[in-house]
Amino acid sequence: MKHIYTDLAVESKEIYNPEKKKEIEGVSVEVADEKNYSVTTVKVLNQKGSQKIRKPLGTYVTIDVPNLDKTDEDLKDEISIAFAKELKALIKEYKKNKILIIGLGNWNISSDSLGPKVIDKVLVTRQYFINYNKEFDETMANVAAISPGVMGLTGIETFDIVKGIVDKIQPDILIAVDALSSRKMDRISTTIQISDVGISPGSGVGNTRAGLTKETLGLPVIAIGIPTVVNAATMVNDTMDLIIHSMKEQAEIGSEFYSLLEGLSKEDKYKLIEEVLSPFMGNVIVTPKDIDVLIDDLSIIVANGLNIAIHPGIDIADVNRYIR
């Protein structure tokens, strides 16, 4: 059976639980609704749950903000604070005196440049700790950050670069930021996912590289991502659902046909659509036309949230005044 590409755990749960009424064994879900956003926490508790939604054991926090792609400064600040709160909660059990932040992706491709642009805005402090021979500071964490690029630019696997840095500077925790793939257009640039299971760069578009995980690097790895692309076949699949529903309601004759189409599973519809599209479009990835502006805004939100979460003495006023 063809797997529908998505990096979001909340979407994997939706795919394998379309009626959204019956919980999947081995997966727990909690939803908290706020005025401008909602927070969904998906926990994959055992191997059965992992196999069902095709995600590793761990916690996945998804912040859905319908208007996140709008240029509203107050909303950006609100989501930066909300994101920082969720990140703090996820890393609170870990030692984090020394933090390494990795911005994954290709800075030459707009839809894949989220990670590098976040790195440009995070507050890096490791040099001060070295220069002043400090081990700890009450207001700042010891933070190093780098964008390692992609193999097509460097000729080196991202994992090899990151592993070399980890072995050299020995951080307590690694935070990786990357652009993700979604299976719903309305989640593009409006959803932030945080997880404690690490990340496999390129997995959402079928180009999986060596994973950055606790098992491979020997330290906790927190992954942060925002969907910036969607597979063309999944976009057509969602459009087809809307058309079928509309035509079924309006059709006086042939409603049984539309009911039959409506009864197809998402995987079967996806496979059918992909087979139809493949001679003409191949494996096409779609992104919004204003992705440059969106990435700039989203990188500010993520960087501000990171700075607030990892530096005890920094708040939203500080990042707006000095860092943005």
Secondary structure, 3 states (H helix, E strand, C coil): CCCCCCCCHHHHHHHHCCCCCCCCCCEEEEEEECCCCEEEEEEECCHHHHHHHCCCCEEEEEEECCCCCCCCHHHHHHHHHHHHHHHHHHHCCCCCCEEEEEECCCCCCHHHCHHHHHHCCCCCCHHHHHHCCCCCCCCCCEEEEECCCCHHHHCCCHHHHHHHHHHHHCCCEEEEEEEEEECCHHHCCCEEEEECCCECCCHHHCCCCCCECHHHHCCCEEEEEEEEEEEHHHHHHHHHHHHHHHHHHHCCCCHHHHHHHHCCCHHHHHHHHHHHHCCCCCCCEECCCCHHHHHHHHHHHHHHHHHHHHCCCCCHHHHHHHHC
